[in-house]
């Protein structure tokens, strides 16, 4: 693939680079030289012997670039933690691969873009996010950046920040830089330049204002018409085109963007006075600038660099963890978060783009842990790039034409932060001949699912080639997956190898057909529906795997069972055809390879719990730690929501994780309707990225329910939460709804804000209490008789106690309290339903399925004298039945 670039070069830039070679000796120094002594001390973590990096895989991206995935083990608080890290290794001796800096959109600063967007725009085959930047600012990198020999941004006047660069001979180095430059007027006078293409910031160590009494140069690489925004200074600007002053604007900015054939000088104070005294429209002017290394004082001409990207602190020096060169508190240095870094090998032959994942599969790294990982893979010198929510890696799989996200970001799923710049990997190799084939497609299938697989080819340089002329023959290794003539269809659980053959070339992939044992939950998209003939409910079956991923379940993979009604499923819709006489609640039970989920149909689908229009109890604010302040109050929304509960917070004070609570009804909470299987709530978000949760008193046990892992939206949003996996007992209470700002990655989230809540509803089959008959049941261990509402009845098996657990013939219990139980001998399964709850238990197995979610108990059902007995409390409490045990008489009383 030939490299495609989005940024253009400018005539003025060519002139300045020529000058930089000839006459840099007289430049004016504008920033104090920093010493080489570390500013912020040694990294604090001492690595245990168990810390190690194990390479899990290595895949070629292009000739000269490989993607390596590692599992890195660290010791935290005496426990081993395994973290996933991804490394792009670039062979700098390979003439067909190169690195360059990617900047925003169209190569311009102030135009943030995702890493994927920059990679696609510039034609890169891989890329990571780059320099740190102020997320609430204009989106300008804090450090210097060079692309194709052009200085895009100068370094901020900050202490201890470093940059990675390649010279034109592809030799890597890492140094700390300052900026030097000046403008020379027609009268021979000159004035120093403070920087190029910079937003306003506070300088170090003097904590001054960056643009006070300073002159900056802004090129067409600066997209915004604010040069800069919120600078606390009044500008005087000068427009220069083709080396001639075209316009001078005293005390005001020149309207519009910077032209492609020129630049704008932006001055204030003494710099503005210089313009007034020495510059005139129509006169020539020259602008000259360069970089200087802090440690050695070496002058560096940007034109002599292939690329340069800046970062935060130095991490590795001479193959060892270095002292941090600046404070790491602003980048959550001691917290385990997602990280991005860059470095090179001792011999200078390899460059490394390094990322540490923080997602459901990996917990991220502290900066000290990142140092350990970098040294373990051979980094000789390396520095920290931007991390947390900015950490992103995209890479092009072998045979593919586009780069894709390599791992799930901290932001969730495929969401990528818009960043200031990044580092791209490019190939300049010519078209080669066919070297190999790859098969791409899903690696897991559900029973009944059909899938197609695509065949891709790559050439001698590992770049994609056109395979439209190849007509492969496909086959499967066994009957788990069968070839239909156009697709592969999964038939039964197991693993099969799918192979494509074309001439002498072939490629294979392993496909696993998932059985019930692979599922952790099965959801149908709806938990309840109206119990009336003709009613329809949309079905969107999804399975969550034990691996954590979620897959769509094809309709053909489900077997349906209907209790209390006749119904049909087709086209993603379940239709109630008729209702059995006298039925208050009916069930649609879907099973995937025996794994079940249920939809309960009743006369009432939902129950309004609180709309805050006429509040009859108190709601109070509490914060943790005590320094967290705020309010929880009912206010007018100003829109069609009427009155709402507004939870405002200020978490700027305090330490550690911080919490802002809206506490319902004092400390006691407010009762949730019995049998509630789902909760619906309207939330007005503030895009704070904080965690929104609910705390429920579940009969003395605290249950935490996630409402939103991240409040990443603004405005109203309706959220539905499935409560069935939480096993809420009768009498459960909602105690509080609250926001959490975790200590890890705290700099990523807002400390001040407010959210509003409205229209809290619960899904309650048949109106809740009307569903259940009033019943009282008493039984005694060892006796085959029991009393139901005072009447004596007979069991076919007596309750028993084994290892401290009471077992009962459950069918009699649920029949007495408005439910039913079925025994499936072939799978030794007991299915119990009551209200909106369905439980599948299996003899000899501690795992059970509750409303589509796999759970684990301490005990298992038993078979005693040919009769199946189940643990009483395991089932009854999840069905909303109170249990009371009398030790002296060994009697059990159940009551609804």
C-alpha positions, 0 to 999 in steps of 0.5 A: 500500500502506498502511503497517503497523507492528509497534511500539506506542506507550506512555502513558509515552512520550506523557507524556515527550514532552509534558514534553520540550516544556515543561520541558527546561531543567533537565535534568542533563548526564550525558556530556561534550560532544565537540569538533568536531575530528576524532578519528581523522584524515583518510581515507587513500586518494587517489583516482585519476582512474579512480575513477568511478560508472556507473549500470547500471540504475534501477528504481522501487520505489514513488512517491518511491523508486528502486533504482539499481545502480552499477558503481564503479571504484577503483584498488587497488595500481595495478589497476582494480577494479570494484565493484557498489553499490546505492542506494535514492534516496528523494524527501523531497518526495514525500508518499507515501514515508517512512523509519522505523527498524525494530527487531528483532522486534515493534519490540523491542530484544534480538530480532535479526531479518533485514532481510527479516523486519523489512521484512515485519513492518512492511510496508516496500517496501525496507530496509537494516540499521542501526546497529552492534551487539555481535554477541556481546552482546544485540543492542542498537544502540550508538547512538540510535534513534527510530521515529515520534517515540519514543526506542527506544534512547539513544546509548552514551557513545562518541566520534565516533558519528553519527546520521541523522534526519528531523524532522517536516517531513522535513528530513534532518540528521546529527549526533552526540548525547548523552542527557540525562534525569532522574527526579523523586520525590514529594519534589521530588528528582531523579536523572540518567538515563544512558540508555534500553534499553542493554546493558552496554558500556565507555564512552569515553574513560574506559573505564568500566563503563556501569552503575556508579553509573548509572540507566537506564530500560527500556521495553516496547521492551526484550524481554529479562528481563536488564536488561542481561546481564553488567553487572558490577553488582548492580541495584536496580529500580523498576517504574513503571506509569501514573506510580506506583511499583508495586514496588521491588526492592533489590539484585535485578532484578524478574522478568519483562519490562517491562509495556506500560503502564510502565517499569523503572528500573534503578540501581546504587551511588549511583543505587541509594542515591537510590532507597532514600532518595527513592522509595516504593511508591505514590508518583508519579514522573516520568521525562524525557529528550531528546537533545542535539547534540554540536556545537551543543548543541541540545536535540532532542525525540524527539517532533519527529523522524520517525525517527533511526538511528545509525551509526559514523563520519561519512563525507561532509560538505559533499559531500566525504570527511570525516575519520573521527570515530572509529577504523575498525579495529573495522569493518575500515575499510581492508579491502574488505568489504560496506558500508552507509551513509546520507546526503542531498543538498545541497538536502535533497530526497533521502535515500540508502540505500547498499550496496556488495556483496561476493560472487562478483560484487563485492569490496566497498569500503574506507571511503575508497573508500565515501566516494569513491562517496558523493560521486560520486553526490551525497551531501552528508552521510553516515555509515557504518552496520553493514557486513560480514556485516550488509550487506543490502538488500531491495527490492520489484520493480515489480508485486510484493507482497513485497520480496526480497533485492537481491543475494547477501550476504557470508554466502553465497546468501540467508543474512541476518544477524540484526541489531539494527535497520534503516531501512525505506522505506514507501509511504502512497499510496492505490490508483491506476489501472492504469499498466503491466504487468511480466512476471516469470520466469526470464531463462535457459532450458536446452534442453528446459526449460519455464517459466511467466511471471507477469504483474503490474500496477502503479498510478499510484503504482507500487504493485501492483494485482490483475491476476486479471481480466486474460487475456493473450495470450502469444507468442514472437519466434522458434523458440528458445522456443515457446509450448505453450499453457500454458508456454514451452519452450526448443528451441535456443540463442539469444535470444527475446522473450516478450510478453504482451498484454492490451488496450492494455497489453503487457509483454515480457521477453528470454529466453536459451536457453543452449548449451554455450558458456554453461556452465563446468561440469556436475555430475550429483550423483554421481561414481561408482556400483557396477558391478552389475546393478540398481544405482541412482544418484540424478541431480541435474544442475546446470550452473554458468554462466560468469556464476557462477550455478548452474541445475538441468538438466531431464532432457529437456535431457540426452543419455546415452551408456553405455560398458561397460553398458546403463542407463536414466535416469528419474525422477531415477534412473540404473539399471544394467540389465546389464554388458558381459562383462569390463568393470571400469569402465563409464561413464554420460556425460551431454551438454548440447548437447555439454558432458559430465559422467561417472559412473564405475561400478566394483566399489568405490565408495569407499576409506577413507583415514583414520578416526584410530582407529589412526594410523600417522604423525604429524600436527603443528600449524603456524600462520602467522604464527608468533603463531598457536598451537594443536594438531592432535591425535587425541582421543576425540570422546565420541560415535559418531565415536570418535577424531577429529582435533581442530584447535584454534587461537588467531589473536588474535595476529599481523597480516594473514590467519591460518592454522592447519594440521594437517600430515599425515606431517611435511612430506611428506604422505600419498598419495591413492589413484590415480584418486581423483575425490571426497573425503568428510570428516566435519567438526565445525564451530564456527560460526567462519565461517573458511575450511576448505581442503586442500592437495595436493602434485600431483606437485610442484604445489600444489593447493588444495581448498575444503572449506567456504568458511565453517564456519557450522555447529555439530556434525557435517556430512558434506562431499563434494568433487568432485576431478575439476576439479583433475586430480590425478595419480598419486602426489598427496599430501594435505599438510595441512588448515587453517583460514583467517581472511582479513584482509578482514572479519576482525572477522566471524570467530572468532579462537579455536575448534576443528574436528574431522575424521573418516572421510576417504574417497576415491572410487576406481573399481575399487579404484584400482590394480586398474583399470589394467593394468601397462604401459610404452610407448615411442615416438619422435618421427617414427616410426610404431612403438612398444613396449608392454611390450617388444613392437613395434607400429605407429601409423597416425600418428607423434608430432610436435613443434610449438612445443615440444609433443609430439603423439601419436595418443592412441587408442593410448596410452589403449588400452594403459593401460586406457582408450578414445578416440573421435573425433566428426567432426561436432564435431571432438571427441576423448573420452578416458576412463580410470578415473574421468576423462573428457576432451573435447578439440576440434580448434582450441580451447584449452578442454577439458572435464574431468569436467564442468568447463571448463578451458583449456590452452596448446595445442590438438589438431591434424589432421596428414595426416588424423589427429588428434593431441593434446598428450601431457602435457595428457591423459596426466598427467590420466589418471594416466600418468607421462611421461618425455622423453629429449631426445637420442633424442627418445623418450617413455616412458609408464608406469602 
